[in-house]
Amino acid sequence: MRSPIEFRSDNAVGVAPEILASIGEANEGGELGYGGDRWTTMLTERVREVFGHATARIFPVPTGTAANALALSAMTPPWGAILCHPDAHIITHEGGASSLFSGGAVMTAVPGEGSRIGSEQLRASLEAVTWGDPHESQPAVLSLTQPTERGTVYEVADIAELSRAAAEFGLTTHVDGARLANAIARLGCEPADVTWKAGALAVTLGATKNGGMSTDAIVSFDDSLSDELVYRTKRAGHVPSKMRFQSVQLLAYLADDLWLRLAAAANQSAQRLYEGLRSLDVDVRDEPEANIMFMRLDNEVIDRLEELDLMFYRIAPGVIRVVTSFKTTDAEVDETLVRFRTALSG
Ligand SMILES: Cc1ncc(COP(=O)(O)O)c(C=O)c1O
């Protein structure tokens, strides 16, 4: 029997065994709630080691949307503007959560190639602002998705340059790292290089899409931002009394480079699939730099791929999105290529 092969999203697959096991380990004994447990204490230490930052703080929250919206709300006044790419998840897929949590800040789109904000476009956008005019939302924060929604990755130097330009105009920088591990695995850099050393004040650290069960987190590199997040996370109902079960997942995730190993596996599957698809002359939009790729195909071919039990999203007529995960195996990629060959030959 032919088995379905999952490419709809990296959150459509299950949990990494190491993370699942960690939840069982945290299920023993009594521990204080609301982050007063030993796993949350250990997590803070671990995050400081991993990011090489002595005062970094981590706030486990259940979703990437919550992490983005709460971090951004603490980085902008209600009359502020959050600058992001038009493809950014915060502007396209979060139901305005950042505007809600910030008490009304708007999102302003700044374009650029490959879903990456361009530095010239950023400067042009900032230079066009009438600063101090209460009729106009005042840009307060730059949000960069790393890797982008299109599967491209900002180089470390790009993030540093964009956040430097933003800082010249008084903005701080946030990184939506719902798939941060995939970008770090691709770049082969230290977590610090692509975050605070490149100018980011806060990062949304994704885990659920890369083997976690039920947690992402905000990592803050600024003490006053962290102090504010203590209150904002609580007021938003995002300080679970059994936080230990989130913290222990994040501890397992960050232990022994598990997050980077899982992400590297997903990236490698995307690369293997891309190379196979190119040899079949499939029109893949960009070479994947992480674990996401888009491709153009005739609609009849897309129908046949679905009949052959390949699972993916139809993004627009004739365009599909394929996402690999830590669970995608080489055998699945090779079998996918067999099914593509069948679908393409009609
Ligand atoms: C780039 C990016 N940021 C944030 C999120 C939000 O994550 P969640 O669905 O956990 O709210 C997603 C989810 O797809 C995403 O792709």
The ligand as a Gaussian input file, in Angstrom:
#p B3LYP/6-31G(d) Opt

LIG

0 1
 C        7.418000      32.523000      10.081000
 C        6.358000      32.195000      11.079000
 N        6.233000      32.968000      12.160000
 C        5.308000      32.714000      13.099000
 C        4.455000      31.650000      12.985000
 C        3.382000      31.487000      14.034000
 O        3.431000      30.305000      14.707000
 P        2.104000      29.686000      15.385000
 O        1.346000      29.047000      14.298000
 O        2.671000      28.752000      16.391000
 O        1.357000      30.801000      16.024000
 C        4.540000      30.809000      11.867000
 C        3.616000      29.673000      11.709000
 O        3.438000      29.132000      10.644000
 C        5.521000      31.103000      10.885000
 O        5.635000      30.349000       9.794000

